[in-house]
Amino acid sequence: MKTAIKKVDSKEMNSYYTFLPVWRYVYRYQGTNYEFFVNGQTGKAIGTPPTSKARMFSWFAAVTFSLFFLAEMILYFLEVA
């Protein structure tokens, strides 16, 4: 029986360290899958939770209004306006 010899060249493109155990959680919320990975040694979690566009808009509006009101009060007390 004759053995075949092949020359294989490989280049290391990227390497990543992995800590085990790693837990993977996938859940579906309103038709979209969300993935979370949890490091079993440290308990650190990585993932993107579902976000509410209405809640994001309300926070943006509240912060913008608060900053505008604060600027107006500062200008009023400095008698610039």
Secondary structure by P-SEA (a helix, b strand, c coil): cbbbbbbbbbbbcbbbbbcccbbbbbbbcccbbbbbbbccccccccccccccaaaaaaaaaaaaaaaaaaaaaaaaaaccc
